[in-house]
């Protein structure tokens, strides 16, 4: 089969690799009909996530048709059309019982990205196509995928909905929604979303769904901000032209927003000092976006962090967060918890996640898709690949 494989920093290739097969009785083999390039994939592409190995198959946003089922699979059958959560969860452990699927303690043989106390805690859930910190499970930018725990993950979707309408239920739509919900956004809320990438867009759509009154979105890509303004009614702020948190404070009477969403993560553009510290390994993540969130949020407000962080950073501004009494929510997405309700919103037309797609390409052209997405060429917002 064809699959996109990792071979080092900015070196991904579509190659012929062996077809996957069933390994456990509750596995399925999926024939992929649509997959996407996620902003999180760019961390891998840039060589920023450790424990990648040559030949690893990338991709964690995908869906398709069930090709083969193990003998213990009861939830789906051959021929079913399903979307696959990027989190692999067992459904039976302590955390799965609390619908904290991203904390599943049985599916990942690796350690996760913890740096402290990693020997004293169970690892997080395995993830598709996301390094050997998270199970080394082959991803979905391929013609076929082995899907473990098929009685918990694969979710049947109606034939009346196109692949593009439901594909993002695999990751970015639940991720944006979880961030907004965990930040306590409700009718009348004011929200600042840092990052106008796909997760930021889905956070804006979710904030509108939950009744937010004002949504500020911070980025420097004019075309992304213009799209979000037209689609979600955001108020754009170009961080290359001003200090975003200062502008937000001006626009909110000095109080700040009820909630901020950090949809950028550890590769946020910081100061020259921060760049140097990262190069010297004094820190492994840029805290620029997170500091802006803390500064822009009102006292008693909340900061949600769907953007990926790894390792440590300086200048966290914990004192400011304490003084303001901020609440923080962060981590990988409990996709299985949110997928059913979000599918209802998609079916009802309350959410149109496919609107952010700007480029459609064949899987064979995936390497070019990565180049375009990273460089934001041709006003690229989101790339969907079809085998």
Buried (B, 14 or more C-beta within 10 A) or exposed (E): BBBBBBBEEEEBEBEEBEEBEBEEEBBBBBBBBBBBBBBBBBBBBEEBBEBBEEEBBBBBBBBBEBBBBBEEBEBBEEEBBBBBBBBBBBBEBEBBEEEBBBBBBBBBEBBBBBEEEEEEEBBBBBBBBBBBBBBBBBBBBBBBBBBBBBBBBBBBBEEEBEBBBBBBBBBBBBBBBBBBBBBBBBEEBBBBBBBBBBBBBBBBBBBBBBEBEBBBBBBBBEBBBBBBBEBBEBBBBBBEEEBBBEBBBEBBEEEBBBBBBBBBBBBBEBEEEBEEBBEEEEBBBBBBBBBBBBBBBBEEBBBBBBBBBBBBBEBEBEEEBEEBEBBBBBBBBBBBBBBEEBBEBBBEEEBEBBBBBBBEBEBEBBBBBBBBBBEBEEBBBBBBBBB
